[in-house]
Amino acid sequence: MSDHTLERIARNKNVARAAARQLSMEQLHKLAEVIGEVIEQKNDEERKRQEEEALKARKLAEIREQINEAGLSIDDLVPEQPKRKRGRPPKKKAAEE
């Protein structure tokens, strides 16, 4: 079964019913169990990602507060960005290759 088929089944209840008719009750229960495990795993991954983002946001807020307390600004910490050259780099000559 391809990813495309799974997407069609997930988007359309009638397609899912038609696909389910081809499976036995034992296969349907096993499928439900597997899907439940996948959903649980995705939820855990999402929860972990959100916790990491929250931790990162807290650390960033702490750093900004420390910068402000020190009387500095973000510009004091970041050096001026080098200017980018415009245009293409020179072509290599055939003898150099």
PATOR-511171 format. One record per atom (N, C-alpha, C): atom name; x, y, z; residue in one letter; chain. Coordinates in pm, 1 decimal. Atoms other than C-alpha are relative to their C-alpha. Layout:
+------+----------+----------+----------+------+-------+
: atom :       xx :       yy :       zz : rest : kette :
+------+----------+----------+----------+------+-------+
:   CA :        X :        Y :        Z :    A :     A :
...
+------+----------+----------+----------+------+-------+
***
This chain:
+------+----------+----------+----------+------+-------+
: atom :       xx :       yy :       zz : rest : kette :
+------+----------+----------+----------+------+-------+
:    N :     84.8 :   -118.1 :      0.0 :    M :     A :
:   CA :      0.0 :      0.0 :      0.0 :    M :     A :
:    C :     88.7 :    123.7 :      0.0 :    M :     A :
:    N :    -85.2 :   -118.1 :     14.2 :    S :     A :
:   CA :    148.2 :    331.9 :   -102.4 :    S :     A :
:    C :    -43.4 :    110.2 :     96.0 :    S :     A :
:    N :     32.2 :   -115.8 :    -83.3 :    D :     A :
:   CA :    159.5 :    657.3 :     92.7 :    D :     A :
:    C :   -123.1 :     71.0 :    -54.5 :    D :     A :
:    N :    113.5 :    -66.5 :     64.4 :    H :     A :
:   CA :    -84.5 :    799.0 :   -159.9 :    H :     A :
:    C :   -131.1 :    -68.3 :     40.3 :    H :     A :
:    N :    119.9 :     74.2 :    -38.7 :    T :     A :
:   CA :   -336.7 :    524.8 :    -76.9 :    T :     A :
:    C :    -35.3 :     28.5 :    144.8 :    T :     A :
:    N :     25.9 :    -30.5 :   -140.9 :    L :     A :
:   CA :   -299.4 :    586.1 :    295.5 :    L :     A :
:    C :    -57.4 :    140.4 :     16.0 :    L :     A :
:    N :     52.2 :   -136.5 :     -6.9 :    E :     A :
:   CA :   -358.6 :    956.6 :    242.7 :    E :     A :
:    C :   -145.2 :      5.0 :    -45.6 :    E :     A :
:    N :    138.5 :      3.9 :     49.0 :    R :     A :
:   CA :   -674.4 :    885.5 :     41.0 :    R :     A :
:    C :    -91.8 :    -60.2 :    105.1 :    R :     A :
:    N :     80.0 :     64.6 :   -103.8 :    I :     A :
:   CA :   -800.8 :    652.5 :    314.2 :    I :     A :
:    C :    -20.0 :     95.0 :    117.7 :    I :     A :
:    N :      7.7 :    -90.4 :   -114.3 :    A :     A :
:   CA :   -724.6 :    909.0 :    583.4 :    A :     A :
:    C :    -91.6 :    118.7 :    -27.5 :    A :     A :
:    N :     79.9 :   -117.8 :     33.9 :    R :     A :
:   CA :   -904.7 :   1188.2 :    396.6 :    R :     A :
:    C :   -146.2 :    -30.9 :    -26.9 :    R :     A :
:    N :    135.3 :     28.7 :     45.5 :    N :     A :
:   CA :  -1218.7 :   1005.1 :    288.9 :    N :     A :
:    C :    -54.6 :   -122.7 :     72.2 :    N :     A :
:    N :     59.2 :    107.0 :    -79.4 :    K :     A :
:   CA :  -1439.2 :    794.8 :    514.9 :    K :     A :
:    C :    -49.3 :   -114.9 :    -88.4 :    K :     A :
:    N :     50.1 :    106.0 :     88.5 :    N :     A :
:   CA :  -1597.2 :    605.2 :    222.7 :    N :     A :
:    C :    114.0 :    -84.6 :    -56.0 :    N :     A :
:    N :   -116.9 :     74.2 :     48.4 :    V :     A :
:   CA :  -1255.0 :    509.9 :     86.1 :    V :     A :
:    C :     52.1 :    -89.8 :    112.2 :    V :     A :
:    N :    -45.4 :     78.8 :   -115.2 :    A :     A :
:   CA :  -1156.0 :    392.9 :    436.4 :    A :     A :
:    C :    -91.9 :   -120.3 :     21.0 :    A :     A :
:    N :     94.6 :    111.1 :    -16.6 :    R :     A :
:   CA :  -1472.5 :    181.5 :    462.9 :    R :     A :
:    C :     21.8 :   -105.8 :   -107.5 :    R :     A :
:    N :    -22.3 :     94.1 :    108.9 :    A :     A :
:   CA :  -1408.3 :     24.1 :    123.2 :    A :     A :
:    C :    128.2 :    -80.7 :     23.6 :    A :     A :
:    N :   -125.6 :     69.4 :    -27.9 :    A :     A :
:   CA :  -1050.7 :    -60.4 :    221.5 :    A :     A :
:    C :    -17.6 :    -95.8 :    118.0 :    A :     A :
:    N :     21.9 :     83.0 :   -117.8 :    A :     A :
:   CA :  -1167.5 :   -198.1 :    558.1 :    A :     A :
:    C :    -79.8 :   -125.4 :    -33.4 :    A :     A :
:    N :     79.1 :    117.5 :     39.1 :    R :     A :
:   CA :  -1413.1 :   -434.3 :    387.7 :    R :     A :
:    C :     88.1 :   -113.0 :    -49.8 :    R :     A :
:    N :    -90.5 :    100.7 :     53.3 :    Q :     A :
:   CA :  -1115.9 :   -614.6 :    237.1 :    Q :     A :
:    C :     78.3 :    -71.3 :    110.1 :    Q :     A :
:    N :    -76.1 :     57.2 :   -110.8 :    L :     A :
:   CA :   -971.2 :   -694.2 :    581.7 :    L :     A :
:    C :    -90.2 :    -81.5 :     91.9 :    L :     A :
:    N :     75.3 :     77.5 :    -98.7 :    S :     A :
:   CA :  -1078.3 :   -951.8 :    838.3 :    S :     A :
:    C :     -8.7 :     81.0 :    129.6 :    S :     A :
:    N :     13.2 :    -69.4 :   -129.1 :    M :     A :
:   CA :  -1184.9 :   -847.5 :   1189.1 :    M :     A :
:    C :    133.4 :     -2.1 :     74.9 :    M :     A :
:    N :   -129.6 :      9.2 :    -66.4 :    E :     A :
:   CA :   -850.9 :   -969.7 :   1322.9 :    E :     A :
:    C :     97.4 :    102.5 :    -57.9 :    E :     A :
:    N :    -87.9 :    -97.4 :     64.8 :    Q :     A :
:   CA :   -664.7 :   -756.6 :   1068.4 :    Q :     A :
:    C :    -40.4 :    142.1 :     36.1 :    Q :     A :
:    N :     46.9 :   -133.9 :    -36.8 :    L :     A :
:   CA :   -883.4 :   -454.6 :   1149.9 :    L :     A :
:    C :     42.7 :     35.6 :    142.5 :    L :     A :
:    N :    -42.2 :    -26.0 :   -138.5 :    H :     A :
:   CA :   -809.3 :   -488.6 :   1523.1 :    H :     A :
:    C :    150.7 :     24.6 :      6.6 :    H :     A :
:    N :   -145.3 :    -19.4 :      2.6 :    K :     A :
:   CA :   -438.1 :   -522.6 :   1451.6 :    K :     A :
:    C :     33.9 :    136.9 :    -58.9 :    K :     A :
:    N :    -21.2 :   -130.8 :     60.8 :    L :     A :
:   CA :   -453.4 :   -216.5 :   1225.0 :    L :     A :
:    C :    -32.2 :    112.0 :     99.2 :    L :     A :
:    N :     37.7 :   -101.2 :    -99.6 :    A :     A :
:   CA :   -633.2 :    -18.6 :   1496.0 :    A :     A :
:    C :    106.3 :     10.5 :    109.6 :    A :     A :
:    N :   -104.4 :      0.8 :   -101.8 :    E :     A :
:   CA :   -368.6 :   -123.6 :   1747.2 :    E :     A :
:    C :    125.5 :     71.7 :    -49.7 :    E :     A :
:    N :   -119.5 :    -62.6 :     57.5 :    V :     A :
:   CA :    -84.3 :    -19.7 :   1517.0 :    V :     A :
:    C :    -20.3 :    150.6 :    -15.5 :    V :     A :
:    N :     28.8 :   -143.0 :     17.5 :    I :     A :
:   CA :   -249.0 :    312.6 :   1433.9 :    I :     A :
:    C :     -0.7 :     70.4 :    135.7 :    I :     A :
:    N :     -1.6 :    -57.1 :   -135.0 :    G :     A :
:   CA :   -303.3 :    374.4 :   1806.3 :    G :     A :
:    C :    141.0 :     23.9 :     49.9 :    G :     A :
:    N :   -139.7 :    -14.2 :    -41.2 :    E :     A :
:   CA :     66.3 :    315.4 :   1871.3 :    E :     A :
:    C :     67.5 :    114.7 :    -75.5 :    E :     A :
:    N :    -58.0 :   -108.1 :     80.7 :    V :     A :
:   CA :    162.7 :    548.4 :   1586.3 :    V :     A :
:    C :    -47.8 :    135.4 :     50.6 :    V :     A :
:    N :     55.5 :   -125.4 :    -51.3 :    I :     A :
:   CA :    -69.8 :    819.4 :   1719.2 :    I :     A :
:    C :     65.6 :     36.5 :    132.4 :    I :     A :
:    N :    -63.5 :    -24.7 :   -129.5 :    E :     A :
:   CA :     75.7 :    782.5 :   2068.3 :    E :     A :
:    C :    144.5 :     47.4 :    -18.5 :    E :     A :
:    N :   -138.6 :    -39.4 :     26.8 :    Q :     A :
:   CA :    430.0 :    805.0 :   1931.2 :    Q :     A :
:    C :      5.6 :    143.0 :    -54.3 :    Q :     A :
:    N :      2.6 :   -136.2 :     55.7 :    K :     A :
:   CA :    344.2 :   1118.0 :   1727.9 :    K :     A :
:    C :    -32.3 :    102.1 :    108.6 :    K :     A :
:    N :     33.7 :    -90.5 :   -110.9 :    N :     A :
:   CA :    184.3 :   1276.5 :   2036.2 :    N :     A :
:    C :    120.3 :     22.0 :     90.0 :    N :     A :
:    N :   -119.8 :    -12.8 :    -83.6 :    D :     A :
:   CA :    498.2 :   1203.1 :   2239.5 :    D :     A :
:    C :    104.3 :     88.5 :    -67.7 :    D :     A :
:    N :    -96.5 :    -82.1 :     73.6 :    E :     A :
:   CA :    719.1 :   1353.3 :   1968.7 :    E :     A :
:    C :    -41.1 :    146.5 :      0.1 :    E :     A :
:    N :     49.3 :   -138.3 :      1.1 :    E :     A :
:   CA :    500.1 :   1664.7 :   1948.4 :    E :     A :
:    C :     14.9 :     63.8 :    137.9 :    E :     A :
:    N :    -13.0 :    -50.9 :   -136.4 :    R :     A :
:   CA :    496.1 :   1703.7 :   2327.8 :    R :     A :
:    C :    146.0 :     33.3 :     29.3 :    R :     A :
:    N :   -143.0 :    -22.7 :    -21.9 :    K :     A :
:   CA :    875.9 :   1671.4 :   2337.7 :    K :     A :
:    C :     46.5 :    124.3 :    -75.6 :    K :     A :
:    N :    -37.8 :   -116.7 :     79.4 :    R :     A :
:   CA :    914.2 :   1927.6 :   2058.3 :    R :     A :
:    C :    -48.5 :    128.7 :     66.3 :    R :     A :
:    N :     54.8 :   -118.7 :    -65.4 :    Q :     A :
:   CA :    686.9 :   2172.9 :   2241.0 :    Q :     A :
:    C :     76.9 :     32.1 :    128.0 :    Q :     A :
:    N :    -78.4 :    -22.9 :   -122.1 :    E :     A :
:   CA :    880.7 :   2124.4 :   2566.4 :    E :     A :
:    C :    135.5 :     60.9 :    -34.2 :    E :     A :
:    N :   -129.1 :    -54.5 :     42.1 :    E :     A :
:   CA :   1208.7 :   2190.8 :   2383.1 :    E :     A :
:    C :    -13.4 :    144.9 :    -44.0 :    E :     A :
:    N :     22.7 :   -138.4 :     42.5 :    E :     A :
:   CA :   1064.7 :   2505.8 :   2224.5 :    E :     A :
:    C :    -24.3 :     90.9 :    120.7 :    E :     A :
:    N :     27.1 :    -79.5 :   -119.7 :    A :     A :
:   CA :    938.3 :   2626.6 :   2563.2 :    A :     A :
:    C :    129.4 :     24.7 :     77.4 :    A :     A :
:    N :   -128.8 :    -15.2 :    -68.5 :    L :     A :
:   CA :   1280.2 :   2563.9 :   2721.1 :    L :     A :
:    C :     88.1 :    101.3 :    -73.2 :    L :     A :
:    N :    -78.7 :    -93.2 :     80.0 :    K :     A :
:   CA :   1449.1 :   2748.4 :   2436.3 :    K :     A :
:    C :    -50.8 :    143.2 :     18.3 :    K :     A :
:    N :     57.6 :   -133.4 :    -18.0 :    A :     A :
:   CA :   1208.9 :   3042.2 :   2475.9 :    A :     A :
:    C :     35.0 :     55.7 :    138.2 :    A :     A :
:    N :    -36.5 :    -45.7 :   -135.6 :    R :     A :
:   CA :   1276.4 :   3056.9 :   2852.1 :    R :     A :
:    C :    146.3 :     42.1 :      5.1 :    R :     A :
:    N :   -143.1 :    -33.9 :      0.4 :    K :     A :
:   CA :   1652.5 :   3052.7 :   2795.3 :    K :     A :
:    C :     23.8 :    130.5 :    -74.1 :    K :     A :
:    N :    -14.9 :   -122.8 :     77.4 :    L :     A :
:   CA :   1622.4 :   3323.8 :   2532.9 :    L :     A :
:    C :    -46.1 :    120.7 :     81.4 :    L :     A :
:    N :     49.6 :   -109.9 :    -84.4 :    A :     A :
:   CA :   1415.8 :   3539.7 :   2770.0 :    A :     A :
:    C :    100.4 :     32.0 :    110.5 :    A :     A :
:    N :   -100.5 :    -22.1 :   -104.7 :    E :     A :
:   CA :   1676.0 :   3490.9 :   3044.9 :    E :     A :
:    C :    121.0 :     73.7 :    -55.5 :    E :     A :
:    N :   -117.1 :    -64.3 :     61.0 :    I :     A :
:   CA :   1958.2 :   3588.8 :   2811.1 :    I :     A :
:    C :    -31.0 :    145.4 :    -33.2 :    I :     A :
:    N :     38.0 :   -139.4 :     30.2 :    R :     A :
:   CA :   1770.4 :   3898.9 :   2692.9 :    R :     A :
:    C :     -4.5 :     83.9 :    127.0 :    R :     A :
:    N :      6.2 :    -73.1 :   -126.8 :    E :     A :
:   CA :   1707.1 :   3996.4 :   3054.0 :    E :     A :
:    C :    140.2 :     31.3 :     51.1 :    E :     A :
:    N :   -137.3 :    -22.6 :    -43.5 :    Q :     A :
:   CA :   2076.1 :   3953.7 :   3138.0 :    Q :     A :
:    C :     67.8 :    107.2 :    -85.0 :    Q :     A :
:    N :    -55.6 :   -102.2 :     88.9 :    I :     A :
:   CA :   2172.1 :   4162.9 :   2835.0 :    I :     A :
:    C :    -49.6 :    137.7 :     41.3 :    I :     A :
:    N :     57.0 :   -128.6 :    -41.3 :    N :     A :
:   CA :   1933.9 :   4439.5 :   2943.2 :    N :     A :
:    C :     56.3 :     45.2 :    133.8 :    N :     A :
:    N :    -55.0 :    -34.0 :   -131.6 :    E :     A :
:   CA :   2059.9 :   4426.0 :   3302.9 :    E :     A :
:    C :    144.5 :     48.4 :    -10.0 :    E :     A :
:    N :   -139.4 :    -40.4 :     18.8 :    A :     A :
:   CA :   2416.3 :   4462.8 :   3175.4 :    A :     A :
:    C :     10.8 :    131.3 :    -77.1 :    A :     A :
:    N :     -0.9 :   -125.7 :     73.3 :    G :     A :
:   CA :   2314.2 :   4772.9 :   2980.3 :    G :     A :
:    C :     44.9 :    -16.9 :   -144.2 :    G :     A :
:    N :    -40.1 :     27.4 :    137.6 :    L :     A :
:   CA :   2385.8 :   4609.9 :   2645.0 :    L :     A :
:    C :   -122.9 :    -14.9 :    -88.6 :    L :     A :
:    N :    107.0 :     28.8 :     95.2 :    S :     A :
:   CA :   2182.6 :   4563.3 :   2332.4 :    S :     A :
:    C :     46.7 :   -116.0 :    -88.4 :    S :     A :
:    N :    -33.6 :    109.7 :     90.5 :    I :     A :
:   CA :   2171.0 :   4282.8 :   2080.1 :    I :     A :
:    C :    104.4 :     45.9 :   -102.5 :    I :     A :
:    N :    -95.1 :    -53.8 :     98.3 :    D :     A :
:   CA :   2360.9 :   4507.8 :   1837.3 :    D :     A :
:    C :    142.9 :      0.4 :     53.7 :    D :     A :
:    N :   -133.6 :      3.8 :    -59.4 :    D :     A :
:   CA :   2651.7 :   4517.0 :   2083.2 :    D :     A :
:    C :     63.0 :   -138.6 :    -12.0 :    D :     A :
:    N :    -49.7 :    137.1 :      3.2 :    L :     A :
:   CA :   2683.1 :   4139.3 :   2062.8 :    L :     A :
:    C :     24.0 :    -52.1 :   -141.4 :    L :     A :
:    N :     -9.2 :     49.5 :    137.4 :    V :     A :
:   CA :   2640.7 :   4090.2 :   1689.6 :    V :     A :
:    C :     85.5 :     96.3 :    -80.7 :    V :     A :
:    N :    -82.9 :    -89.4 :     81.6 :    P :     A :
:   CA :   2921.3 :   4226.4 :   1474.9 :    P :     A :
:    C :    -72.2 :     31.9 :   -130.9 :    P :     A :
:    N :     61.2 :    -39.9 :    126.8 :    E :     A :
:   CA :   2833.5 :   4403.6 :   1155.4 :    E :     A :
:    C :     16.9 :   -112.6 :   -101.5 :    E :     A :
:    N :     -1.7 :    108.2 :     98.5 :    Q :     A :
:   CA :   2745.5 :   4152.3 :    887.3 :    Q :     A :
:    C :     82.6 :     43.1 :   -121.5 :    Q :     A :
:    N :    -77.0 :    -35.2 :    119.7 :    P :     A :
:   CA :   2987.4 :   4140.2 :    593.2 :    P :     A :
:    C :    -93.8 :     20.4 :   -118.3 :    P :     A :
:    N :     83.8 :    -26.8 :    116.6 :    K :     A :
:   CA :   2846.5 :   4282.0 :    274.0 :    K :     A :
:    C :     22.9 :   -110.0 :   -102.7 :    K :     A :
:    N :     -8.9 :    105.2 :    100.5 :    R :     A :
:   CA :   2770.8 :   4025.9 :      9.1 :    R :     A :
:    C :     37.8 :     60.9 :   -134.6 :    R :     A :
:    N :    -36.7 :    -44.2 :    133.7 :    K :     A :
:   CA :   2928.5 :   4059.6 :   -327.1 :    K :     A :
:    C :   -111.5 :    -39.1 :    -95.1 :    K :     A :
:    N :    104.9 :     29.1 :     97.0 :    R :     A :
:   CA :   2682.8 :   4078.2 :   -609.5 :    R :     A :
:    C :     62.2 :    -57.7 :   -126.1 :    R :     A :
:    N :    -46.5 :     55.9 :    126.2 :    G :     A :
:   CA :   2711.0 :   3893.0 :   -933.2 :    G :     A :
:    C :     52.0 :   -140.8 :     17.0 :    G :     A :
:    N :    -50.6 :    136.7 :      1.8 :    R :     A :
:   CA :   2854.8 :   3560.7 :  -1028.3 :    R :     A :
:    C :    149.6 :     -1.4 :     26.9 :    R :     A :
:    N :   -146.4 :     12.2 :    -14.4 :    P :     A :
:   CA :   3197.0 :   3436.0 :   -931.1 :    P :     A :
:    C :     62.1 :    -21.4 :   -136.9 :    P :     A :
:    N :    -64.6 :     16.7 :    131.5 :    P :     A :
:   CA :   3450.5 :   3431.9 :  -1215.6 :    P :     A :
:    C :      3.0 :   -146.8 :    -40.4 :    P :     A :
:    N :     -3.5 :    137.0 :     52.0 :    K :     A :
:   CA :   3443.8 :   3126.7 :  -1437.0 :    K :     A :
:    C :    142.3 :    -51.9 :      0.9 :    K :     A :
:    N :   -131.3 :     60.9 :      3.0 :    K :     A :
:   CA :   3730.6 :   2883.2 :  -1416.6 :    K :     A :
:    C :     38.5 :    -23.1 :   -146.4 :    K :     A :
:    N :    -49.8 :     27.6 :    134.6 :    K :     A :
:   CA :   3946.0 :   2847.2 :  -1723.0 :    K :     A :
:    C :     19.5 :   -150.1 :    -15.1 :    K :     A :
:    N :    -12.6 :    142.2 :     29.2 :    A :     A :
:   CA :   3972.3 :   2505.7 :  -1888.7 :    A :     A :
:    C :    134.9 :    -54.6 :     48.2 :    A :     A :
:    N :   -134.5 :     44.0 :    -38.9 :    A :     A :
:   CA :   4347.1 :   2487.3 :  -1804.2 :    A :     A :
:    C :      7.4 :    -21.7 :    151.3 :    A :     A :
:    N :     -3.3 :     10.8 :   -145.3 :    E :     A :
:   CA :   4276.9 :   2524.8 :  -1429.5 :    E :     A :
:    C :    -69.2 :   -126.0 :     49.3 :    E :     A :
:    N :     77.4 :    116.7 :    -43.3 :    E :     A :
:   CA :   4039.6 :   2228.3 :  -1415.3 :    E :     A :
:    C :     82.8 :   -119.2 :    -10.0 :    E :     A :
+------+----------+----------+----------+------+-------+
***
